[in-house]
Amino acid sequence: EYKFRTEYKLFPVNGWKLITGVNLERAAYSTDSRTPVFVQDLDSTVFVQQSTGLDLIRYGLFAQSSKALLSQKLTLSFGVRLDGNGFNSAMANPLNQFSPRLAARYSFSPRWSFNASAGTYYQLPPFTVLGFRNNGLLANDDAQYIRNQQFVAGVEYDWSRRNSIITVEGFYKDYSNYP
């Protein structure tokens, strides 16, 4: 994989910090496998040789904004991400992988805070799924990004004198489009 990522940081505009960016990647994948198959009529094992390869261009666009409120006790953050690649037409359209995210952090004492976040995240299926071939043809040419709806909440203790933070979180993830 070859990756390029750039970010542009725009510092406080009416108290809001803004980060935007793009990424571009080239990913190449190839494999040769030799699978033993038992043929009952011959009462022996034969080996099936299979080769596959992919060459993908992946791209993304993201933006995130955050602001501290209530005398720096509450921090809100909102972000979006769009991803795409050239594997098929559904994956090529980044609007199909629109990922909004929202997070909040409330410091209820100098060392203790409550954190919560929710968002949609998309992940490219493994190359072994995308590159799998059956009789020489891509078997999963209609594959989609794996989708994850995620919710996280927890408390954090800042042990500042020891340069340590202790966090306890619970999370819920709901996956779809999983191969």
N, C-alpha and C positions, 0 to 999 in steps of 0.2 A: 504494500500500500504506500502511496505517495500522498501526503496531505499538505494542504495549504489552508491557513486560517488567519484572518485578520479581524481586529476589533477596533472600533472607534469609541472612545470614552468622552462623553460630554458631561462635564461636572457642573454642579448644581445650577439648574435652571428653575427658578422659583422653589428651590429646595429639593428638586428631583434630580437624582443621578441617572444618567442614561448611558447604556452600553449597547451598541449595535455591531453586527459583524456578518461575515460570510465565510463559508468554507467550501473548498473544492478538493475532491479526492479522486485518485485513480486507483482502482483495486484490481489486481489480477489474481486469478485462482486457477490452479490446474492440479489434477491428480490422475494417477494410473493405479488401478486396482486389479488384483487377481483373486477371484472368489471361487472357492471350491464348491462344486455342486455334485451331489450324489445322484447318479442316473441308475434307477432301479433296474431297468431292462438290461443294462450292461453290467450291473452289479459292480460298478466302479465309480470312482470320482473323476470328474473332468474339471478343468479350470476355465472360468470365463474371464477373459481380459476386457477391461473397460477403461477408457480414457475420457476425460472431460476437461473443459476449461471455460473460464469466463473472463471478460475484460469489461469492467464497469466504470463509469464516471458517476460519482456521487456529488451532490451539491446541497447546500443549506444556507439559510438566512435566519438570523435571530436578533431579538431586541429584548432588553430588560430594563426596567425602571424601578427605582426604590426611593423611599423618602422616610425620614425619621419624623415622628410626630409626638405630641404630648410630652414636651421637654425631653426628647430623646428616649422615652420609655417604650414607645411603639414604633416598630419599623415595618412598613408594608413594601412588598415587592411584587411586581407583575411582569410576566414575560411571555413571549411567543416564539415559536420556532417553526420553520417550514423545511422539510427535507424531501429530496427526490433523487432519482437515479435513472439510468437508461435501460434497466432490465426489461421493463414492459411499460405499456402506456399508463396503467393505473399508478405505478410507482413513479413515473416520470413527472406527473403533475404534483407539485409540492403542496397544492391546496388540499389534496387527499391526505396529507400528513400534517395538518395544521395542529400545533401543540400549544395550547394555552397553559400557563402555570401561575399560581398565586401563592404567596407565602406571607406569614405574619410572625413577628417576634415581639413579645411583651416582656419587658424587664420589670418584675414586681419587687425586686430589691437590688442592691448593687451587684450581687453575685448570682442571683437566681433569675431565670427567664423561662417563659413558656413559648414554644415554637410550634407552628402548624403550617402545613403546606398541602396543596392539592394540585394535580396537574395531569395532563395527558402526555405520554411519551411514546415515540415510535422507534422501533429498532429494525434494522435490516435482518431478514432471516439468515441463518448460517449459510455460508457458501456451499456446504455439502448439500443443502436443500435446493438452492438455486441452480447449482451445477449438475444435479442428478439427472442422468440420461437413461432412457428406456429405448432400446433399439436405435441408439444414436441420436434421438431427439430429446430435447429438454422436457422432462416429465412434469415440472412445476412451473411452466411458463406463465401461469396465471397467479403466481404467488403475490402476496401483499405484505406490507410492513407489519410486524408484530405490534399490536397496540396494547398499551398499559395505562389504565386509569389508576392513579396512585393517590392515597391519602396518608399523611404522616402527622403525628402529634407527639410532643414530648416536653420534658423539662430538662433544663441545663444548669449546672453549677460551675461557675468560673472560679477555679482554685488559683487565682492570679499570682499568688506568691510562689507557686511551684510550676508556673507555665503549663498548667493542665486544665482541661475541661472535661467534666463528666456529664454525659448525656444519656438519658433513658427515653427511648422512643417506642411507640407502637405504630404499626403501619398496616394498611390494607391495599392489596394490589388486585386488580381485575384485568386479566389478560384476554385478548381476543385476536383472531387471525393467526393463532399459533399453529405452526406446521405440525 
